[in-house]
Every structure is written in structure tokens, then in C-alpha cells.
Amino acid sequence: MPELPEVETIVRELRPVLPGKTFQKIDIYWQRSVKGDAEQFVEELTNSTVGDVFRRGKYTCFALTDGRHLTIHLGMSGRLIYSPDEKENKYLRARFTFCEDRLLHFSDMRKFGRMQLWQANQSLLPDLGPEPFETERVLHLLSETKSTRAIKTLLLDQRFLAGVGNIYADEALFAAGIHPRTPANKVPKNRLRRLSLELPQILKKAIANKGTTLSDYRTPESSSGSNQFYLKVYGRENQPCPTCSTLIKQIRINARSSHFCPRCQPPPANFLLIPYKS
């Protein structure tokens, strides 16, 4: 699934080219890709002009010049492809044609992606938590939580922090030396401080590497990210830990895979006695 660094990369490629362009035609090939009525979505978006492109959490956001917003969540396998020509694509769910004959394709193999048009008087994405880049704010949230959920589950909760997904939660917990099943309210303060320092840095490095390409993710210009070459634990089950050479393990927490080093991320002393909620 595209996470914060992948979406930020997409936004940075679209921001220089889309502002000022007008939606001349919108073709919807799978109506459930639209949240709400697809016909109304097309009617209301046609002839609207893009004022800005930005990211919020895992959402690509288009600010329209009339105060409304278009948001696109890529789901598990969504891609945005900015191209001057039409290409055959059996996973194409929507196509946006601009007045300058440039095309923005929304491709989504697994059909979990969603597009939504927000009115000017609506609060944009009100359920999202804060962005995870300010160390002190992240530390405050982590220190104040009373949640007994696994720390990995809490990091994936978009209402708690916006944009963190499976890849970067695993990487940040490894860097902070925290076992992913540790109850959030039981993580030692010094580990929380380290996590609040490591998480923003890991995300920033991934953005600099244009995201992690494992299967579907590509930039709007169809290039791959390179952050996959720098992952320490994610996707490295049964491979040696880069720090201590212990084999990386994979477990499931709340139906999500979690990768960790048993030595660098030891469980709490009373691990077997804690009734983990996942």
C-alpha cells in the first residue's frame, strides 16, 4: 500500500504540472472508485481548475480554485499516472483529461482506492490525526496515550498519526528497539523518545528515496522508488538482522504482518502474562 513517503513523492511530481489546469473531461470506469454518486462527481468536477496539489496523511489532495477539494486515496494498489497519451490498462478506474490534452490516469488493480469531492464548506479529512514529522508532538501523543493496544497497531491508526503504514511502522520500531506487540502504554519513556526521533527521520529518508517499490507503487512518471534497498526489517523474514545477525521474524498483529529482530527488539519481561489486544 502506498504510504506517506510514496504519496508525498506523487504529490511532488504532480505539483509542478497540475496547478492552473482545468478538468475538461472525466471518465469513470468503475463507479465504486468514487465515494458518493459517480455521475454527480463527474458533473461537479468538470470544468473545475486545480489550484494546488498537496498531501494529507496517505491522501493526494487537489485544492480547486473555487474552494473545493478532490482527494484520492490509492488503497492497496492504486497508481496515478500522468501521461500525454492513452495507454491500454485493464486496471484503469478513472481518467482525467485536462484542457491541455494531458491525461491523469487512476489505475487500481485491487479496487480499494477511492476518490471524493469535498465541498468548500466541508472540513477536509477531519478524522485524520496529526502528521508524524514533529518529534515533540509525536512524543507527547505517545507519552500521553493510555491505549493497551500493541504499539504497532497504534502507529497504524490514522486517527492517531496520519500517514504511517506497515512498512515504516516496522522500520521505526526496529530503530527504536521496541517489540511491535508491546502495549502502547507500557513502552518505556526512553524508547518512546527514540521512536519519536526515528520515525520522522525514516519517513524523510524514504521521501528522499522516492518511496518504497515492492510491487505496484510507481511515481506518476512510472519510475520506481529506491527505498526498498534500505529497509532493515520489513520484508526480510529469515534474513539476518543488519545490527546483530539474528534472523528477522514475522508475526501477525491485528491481521497485519510485522517484522522485527528478536534480539534488538526483545518483548517485555512479562510478555507471556500480558493479554495483548490486537
RAGILIN-V520327 format. One record per residue. N is the residue number from 0. RES is the residue in three letters. PHI is phi as a letter, one per 40 degrees, with the letter a starting at -180 (* if undefined). PSI is psi in radians with two decimals (999 if undefined). D_CENTER is the distance of its C-alpha to the mean C-alpha in whole Angstrom. Layout:
N,RES,PHI,PSI,D_CENTER + N,RES,PHI,PSI,D_CENTER
This chain:
0,MET,*,2.28,7 + 1,PRO,d,2.23,5 + 2,GLU,b,-2.93,2 + 3,LEU,d,-0.88,4 + 4,PRO,c,-0.63,7 + 5,GLU,c,-0.76,7 + 6,VAL,c,-0.68,6 + 7,GLU,c,-0.67,9 + 8,THR,c,-0.77,11 + 9,ILE,d,-0.81,11 + 10,VAL,c,-0.72,12 + 11,ARG,c,-0.43,15 + 12,GLU,c,-0.51,16 + 13,LEU,c,-0.49,17 + 14,ARG,c,-0.67,18 + 15,PRO,c,-0.30,21 + 16,VAL,b,-0.39,22 + 17,LEU,c,-0.62,21 + 18,PRO,d,2.32,23 + 19,GLY,g,-0.19,26 + 20,LYS,c,2.56,26 + 21,THR,b,2.38,27 + 22,PHE,c,1.88,26 + 23,GLN,c,-0.64,29 + 24,LYS,a,2.45,28 + 25,ILE,b,2.17,25 + 26,ASP,b,2.18,26 + 27,ILE,b,2.14,24 + 28,TYR,b,-0.19,24 + 29,TRP,a,1.83,23 + 30,GLN,c,-0.45,23 + 31,ARG,c,-0.09,21 + 32,SER,c,-0.29,18 + 33,VAL,b,2.27,19 + 34,LYS,c,1.98,19 + 35,GLY,h,-2.84,23 + 36,ASP,c,2.11,25 + 37,ALA,c,-0.69,25 + 38,GLU,c,-0.72,28 + 39,GLN,c,-0.66,28 + 40,PHE,d,-0.84,24 + 41,VAL,c,-0.79,26 + 42,GLU,c,-0.74,29 + 43,GLU,c,-0.48,27 + 44,LEU,c,-0.49,25 + 45,THR,d,2.33,28 + 46,ASN,g,0.12,29 + 47,SER,c,2.67,27 + 48,THR,b,2.41,26 + 49,VAL,c,2.23,23 + 50,GLY,c,-0.62,23 + 51,ASP,a,2.80,20 + 52,VAL,b,2.25,16 + 53,PHE,a,3.01,14 + 54,ARG,b,2.52,10 + 55,ARG,b,1.98,9 + 56,GLY,g,-2.17,6 + 57,LYS,b,0.28,4 + 58,TYR,b,2.36,7 + 59,THR,c,2.17,10 + 60,CYS,b,2.31,13 + 61,PHE,b,1.96,17 + 62,ALA,c,2.12,19 + 63,LEU,c,2.70,23 + 64,THR,c,-0.24,26 + 65,ASP,c,0.17,27 + 66,GLY,g,-0.16,25 + 67,ARG,c,3.00,23 + 68,HIS,b,2.51,19 + 69,LEU,b,2.24,17 + 70,THR,b,2.53,14 + 71,ILE,b,2.12,12 + 72,HIS,b,2.19,9 + 73,LEU,c,-0.13,9 + 74,GLY,g,-2.44,9 + 75,MET,c,-0.59,10 + 76,SER,b,0.26,11 + 77,GLY,c,2.63,11 + 78,ARG,b,2.53,13 + 79,LEU,b,2.15,14 + 80,ILE,b,2.09,17 + 81,TYR,b,1.99,20 + 82,SER,a,2.57,23 + 83,PRO,c,-0.32,27 + 84,ASP,b,2.88,28 + 85,GLU,c,2.27,27 + 86,LYS,b,2.54,26 + 87,GLU,c,2.25,27 + 88,ASN,a,1.88,24 + 89,LYS,c,-0.20,24 + 90,TYR,b,0.21,21 + 91,LEU,c,2.19,21 + 92,ARG,b,-0.45,20 + 93,ALA,a,2.63,21 + 94,ARG,b,2.24,22 + 95,PHE,b,2.13,23 + 96,THR,b,2.21,26 + 97,PHE,c,2.85,27 + 98,CYS,c,-0.42,30 + 99,GLU,c,0.24,30 + 100,ASP,g,0.31,30 + 101,ARG,c,2.60,26 + 102,LEU,b,2.41,24 + 103,LEU,b,2.03,20 + 104,HIS,b,2.38,19 + 105,PHE,b,1.86,16 + 106,SER,b,2.44,17 + 107,ASP,a,1.68,15 + 108,MET,c,-0.78,17 + 109,ARG,c,-0.05,16 + 110,LYS,g,0.48,16 + 111,PHE,c,-0.19,13 + 112,GLY,c,2.64,12 + 113,ARG,a,2.50,14 + 114,MET,b,2.51,15 + 115,GLN,a,2.45,17 + 116,LEU,b,2.17,20 + 117,TRP,b,2.33,20 + 118,GLN,c,2.81,24 + 119,ALA,c,-0.49,25 + 120,ASN,c,0.08,26 + 121,GLN,c,2.51,23 + 122,SER,c,2.19,20 + 123,LEU,c,2.14,17 + 124,LEU,f,1.02,14 + 125,PRO,c,-0.29,17 + 126,ASP,c,-0.06,15 + 127,LEU,c,2.49,12 + 128,GLY,c,-3.05,13 + 129,PRO,c,2.80,13 + 130,GLU,c,2.59,11 + 131,PRO,c,0.58,12 + 132,PHE,b,-0.35,14 + 133,GLU,c,1.91,17 + 134,THR,d,-0.81,19 + 135,GLU,c,-0.61,21 + 136,ARG,c,-0.73,19 + 137,VAL,c,-0.76,17 + 138,LEU,c,-0.72,20 + 139,HIS,c,-0.80,22 + 140,LEU,c,-0.77,19 + 141,LEU,c,-0.67,20 + 142,SER,c,-0.53,23 + 143,GLU,c,-0.21,24 + 144,THR,c,2.49,22 + 145,LYS,b,0.18,25 + 146,SER,c,2.37,22 + 147,THR,c,0.07,24 + 148,ARG,c,2.74,21 + 149,ALA,d,2.49,20 + 150,ILE,d,-0.61,18 + 151,LYS,c,-0.77,15 + 152,THR,c,-0.70,15 + 153,LEU,c,-0.74,15 + 154,LEU,c,-0.51,12 + 155,LEU,c,-0.17,10 + 156,ASP,c,1.94,11 + 157,GLN,c,-0.30,9 + 158,ARG,c,-0.36,13 + 159,PHE,c,-0.93,14 + 160,LEU,b,2.37,11 + 161,ALA,c,2.21,8 + 162,GLY,h,-0.35,5 + 163,VAL,c,2.29,6 + 164,GLY,b,-2.93,6 + 165,ASN,c,-0.77,9 + 166,ILE,c,-0.93,9 + 167,TYR,c,-0.40,9 + 168,ALA,c,-0.80,11 + 169,ASP,c,-0.79,14 + 170,GLU,c,-0.70,14 + 171,ALA,c,-0.70,15 + 172,LEU,c,-0.64,17 + 173,PHE,c,-0.82,19 + 174,ALA,c,-0.54,19 + 175,ALA,c,-0.09,20 + 176,GLY,g,0.64,23 + 177,ILE,b,2.24,22 + 178,HIS,c,2.34,22 + 179,PRO,c,-0.37,19 + 180,ARG,c,-0.02,21 + 181,THR,c,2.24,23 + 182,PRO,d,2.38,23 + 183,ALA,d,-0.64,21 + 184,ASN,c,0.05,24 + 185,LYS,b,0.02,26 + 186,VAL,c,2.25,24 + 187,PRO,d,2.58,27 + 188,LYS,d,-0.67,27 + 189,ASN,c,-0.54,27 + 190,ARG,c,-0.62,24 + 191,LEU,c,-0.71,22 + 192,ARG,c,-0.76,23 + 193,ARG,c,-0.71,22 + 194,LEU,c,-0.73,18 + 195,SER,c,-0.40,18 + 196,LEU,c,-0.70,19 + 197,GLU,c,-0.72,17 + 198,LEU,d,-0.90,14 + 199,PRO,c,-0.67,14 + 200,GLN,c,-0.70,16 + 201,ILE,c,-0.72,13 + 202,LEU,c,-0.73,10 + 203,LYS,c,-0.69,13 + 204,LYS,c,-0.67,15 + 205,ALA,c,-0.66,12 + 206,ILE,c,-0.76,12 + 207,ALA,c,-0.52,15 + 208,ASN,c,0.15,15 + 209,LYS,g,0.58,13 + 210,GLY,g,3.11,10 + 211,THR,b,2.09,11 + 212,THR,b,1.93,13 + 213,LEU,b,-0.60,14 + 214,SER,a,-1.33,15 + 215,ASP,c,-0.52,14 + 216,TYR,c,2.28,11 + 217,ARG,a,2.75,13 + 218,THR,c,2.94,14 + 219,PRO,d,-0.37,16 + 220,GLU,c,0.26,19 + 221,SER,g,0.40,18 + 222,SER,c,2.81,18 + 223,SER,c,2.69,16 + 224,GLY,c,3.02,14 + 225,SER,b,0.08,16 + 226,ASN,c,-0.33,14 + 227,GLN,d,-0.42,15 + 228,PHE,c,-0.13,19 + 229,TYR,b,0.08,18 + 230,LEU,c,2.41,16 + 231,LYS,c,-0.67,19 + 232,VAL,b,-0.62,18 + 233,TYR,c,2.25,15 + 234,GLY,g,0.22,17 + 235,ARG,b,0.57,20 + 236,GLU,d,2.34,22 + 237,ASN,g,0.20,26 + 238,GLN,b,2.70,26 + 239,PRO,c,2.44,27 + 240,CYS,c,2.35,25 + 241,PRO,c,-0.24,25 + 242,THR,c,-0.79,27 + 243,CYS,b,-0.05,29 + 244,SER,g,0.03,30 + 245,THR,c,2.53,29 + 246,LEU,c,2.33,27 + 247,ILE,c,2.41,24 + 248,LYS,b,2.74,23 + 249,GLN,b,2.30,21 + 250,ILE,b,2.97,21 + 251,ARG,b,2.29,20 + 252,ILE,b,2.07,18 + 253,ASN,f,0.76,18 + 254,ALA,g,0.22,18 + 255,ARG,b,2.47,15 + 256,SER,c,2.50,16 + 257,SER,b,2.28,16 + 258,HIS,b,2.39,18 + 259,PHE,a,2.86,20 + 260,CYS,b,2.10,24 + 261,PRO,c,-0.46,26 + 262,ARG,c,-0.79,28 + 263,CYS,c,-0.39,26 + 264,GLN,b,1.15,24 + 265,PRO,c,2.57,27 + 266,PRO,c,2.85,27 + 267,PRO,d,2.75,29 + 268,ALA,d,-0.61,33 + 269,ASN,b,0.60,33 + 270,PHE,d,-0.82,30 + 271,LEU,c,-0.29,32 + 272,LEU,c,-0.24,33 + 273,ILE,c,2.19,30 + 274,PRO,c,1.49,29 + 275,TYR,c,2.36,26 + 276,LYS,b,2.06,24 + 277,SER,b,999,21
